[in-house]
Amino acid sequence: MHDEDALRTEARAWYEANWDPDLSVGAWFHRMMVDRWAYPTWPQRWWGRDLPTGLARVVREERRRVGALGPPSGIGPSLLAPMLIAHGTDEQCKRYLWGMATQNWTACQMLSEPDAGSDLASARCAAVRDGDEWVVTGTKVWTSNADIVDIGMLLARTDPTVRAHGGLTFLLLWRDQPGVDVRPLRQMTGDATFNEVVIDGARVAARDVLGDLGGGWAVTRTFLAHERNSFNPASHEGGPFGKVPLDAPAGVIAERLRTPRGAAIAGRGIAQVLDGLVRDGGSVTDPIVRQRFVALQTRRRLMTYTNQRTRSPGEAAPRAGAVGPISKITVSDLGRGQRDLGLAVQGPHGMLVGDDAPSSEFQHYALSTPALSIAGGTDEIQRNALGERVLGLPGEPKPDTTSR
């Protein structure tokens, strides 16, 4: 058991004594990792403190209180790390967990395919053994940030004679190599954060098979559970989401992430931007606007508490299994609510974009909101998961595979 007051005192003392904005980013990441403050929910054997999620917030609060830069965030620490801890070898954990935390190694998921979106069991991307390597051929799609990351978390079919889940294996593919062609998919925001990845003869070392050969579905289920939880902003560590120069002053990067645009990039700050729109636009005295704003704030806080409670040790398994879909659906709904309120208080100015808009950050967020109900598993899939796996309702009818 951990005492919250004692933990807060210890964390506060450490950050006050060790935070130095003149340190390089790399040196600061290394210092946090060695002293086990970077990812306190990780096991002690992997530079963590075995803290439950509910107490990890104490560490984040004390770090933010002194203005210190957080550890790397994003898909690597939030998704690849739990998969490694649950399924990886000791060698994989040492190499990848340390690399993500101190060298800012970044990752992306390579699961969906043109003909295998929600039905990942029908994935066709193939991996064939060649000595101490696997040769991969296939196409992945809707892959976020595939053009800038280091590692692709790849689901591939290693045994074509076994149907559905049985022939799948999870591989860690290094992106920057011959045979990996990343093609951007342009969105209505003007960004191209999603990509199509065409893989033709790329190679994966045999030591980079994650989990058992043919056991890719077990690893995928771990991935999906943490992916849905990762949509909760409370699960983010607050550090950079992508690549940052390791030789840059840590204080400069920390200050950059505190700006509205930087906060949005780091997965935080939209609530603060919305608050500014409401106040600056003179709508703060409108009782209807205030009611809508407070309702959004209340739901956001309830979502945070739900995540903390259901991910605590000893929580009943059915409830813990529901937190991922619930969080994902709630984030989608909150996103739409924030978008609608923000555009409403801007009035006709809500049609403007870029520097002409009252808040270019919010307009960008509003245009990207539809992706919240699609990325990480559509809202419809999450509702099916809740109904079938948690509430025990009958499953949806399956297609008749015997008819011709």
Residue, then its C-alpha position, 0 to 999 in steps of 0.5 A: m500500500h502507498d500513502e498519498d501524503a508521503l508520496r506527495t512529500e517525496a515527489r515534491a522534494w525530489y522535483e524541487a531538488n532535481w528540476d533544472p531547466d538548463l539541463s538538456v532534454g536527454a539528461w532530464f529524461h535520464r535523471m527521471m528514469v534512473d530515480r523512477w519518477a518518469y513512469p511510476t506505474w511501471p514495475q520496480r524492476w523496469w524503473g517504476r514504482d508499482l503505483p496504481t493509476g490513482l496515485a500516479r496523478v500525485v506525481r504529475e501534480e507535483r511535477r507540474r507544480v514546479g514546472a518540470l518537463g514531463p517524460p515522453s508521452g504518446i503511443g510508445p509509453s501508453l501502448l507499447a510499454p504495457m504490451l512489453i511489460a505484459h508479453g515481452t522478454d526481459e531483453q525486450c523490456k530493457r531495450y525498448l522501455w529504456g529507449m522510449a524513456t531516455q532516447n525518445w523512441t516513438a511508436c505507431q500502431m500498424l494493425s488496420e488494413p484496407d480489408a481488415g479494419s474492425d475485423l483484425a482477425s482477417a489481417r493479410c499482412a504476411a511475415v515469412r521466416d528467413g533465418d534470424e529474421w522475418v520478411v514482411t509484405g502487406t499494407k497497413v492503413w490509418t496509421s497515425n504519425a507513421d512518417i515520423v516514428d521509429i517503431g511500428m507495432l505490427l500485426a502480421r500473419t505468420d501461419p497462413t494455414v491457421r484461420a482467424h486469430g491463430g496464425l497472427t503474430f505481433l512484430l516490432l518493425w523499425r520503420d526507417q529501412p528499405g521496403v517501408d513506404v509511408r504515404p500520407l492521407r490528407q484530412m480536412t484539417g489540412d494535416a496528414t497525421f494518418n498514413e497508408v504504409v506499404i511494406d514490401g520485403a521489410r525485415v524484423a529481427a526474430r528477437d523482436v517478435l512480441g509475445d508467442l509465435g502465433g499468439g498475436w491476438a493476446v498481445t492485440r487485446t492488451f493493445l486495444a484495452h490500453e488504447r481505449n484507456s489512452f483517450n482519457p487525458a488523465s492517462h497522459e504523462g504531460g511530456p512531448f508526444g513526438k520527437v524533440p531534440l534531446d540536446a535542447p534545454a528542458g526548460v524551453i521545451a517545458e515552456r513550449l508545451r505550456t502554450p495553448r498550441g503546445a498544450a493541444i499538441a500534448g493532448r491537453g489544454i482544449a478545456q482551457v482554450l474553450d474557457g478562454l473563448v467563453r470568457d473573452g467572448g462575453s458569454v460567461t454571464d449567459p446562463i445557458v452557456r454556463q450550464r453547458f460549460v459546467a456540464l462538460q467540466t463535470r463529465r470530464r471530471l467524472m471520466t477521470y474518477t471512473n478511470q482511476r477507480t476502475r484501474s485500481p487494484g482489487e476492482a471487480a474484473p467486469r467493471a475494470g473491463a468496461v473502463g476502456p469502452i466507456s472512456k472511449i465513448t465519453v471522450s468522443d461525446l465530450g469532444r463533440g460537446q466542446r466543439d459545439l459549445g466553442l463554435a456556438v460562443q464564437g457566433p459567425h466568427g466560428m466559420l473562420v479558420g487560421d489567423d482570422a479565427p478567434s482561436s486557430e487552435f480551437q478551430h483546428y480541434a473542431l475540424s478534427t473532432p469527427a476522428l475521435s469517434i473513429a480512431g481507436g475503434t469506432d463508438e459502435i464497436q465500443r458499444n458492442a463490446l460493452g453490451e456483449r462482454v460486460l452486460g452479457l447481451p447477445g452478440e451481433p449476428k455473424p455472416d453465414t460463411t457456409s453459403r455461396 
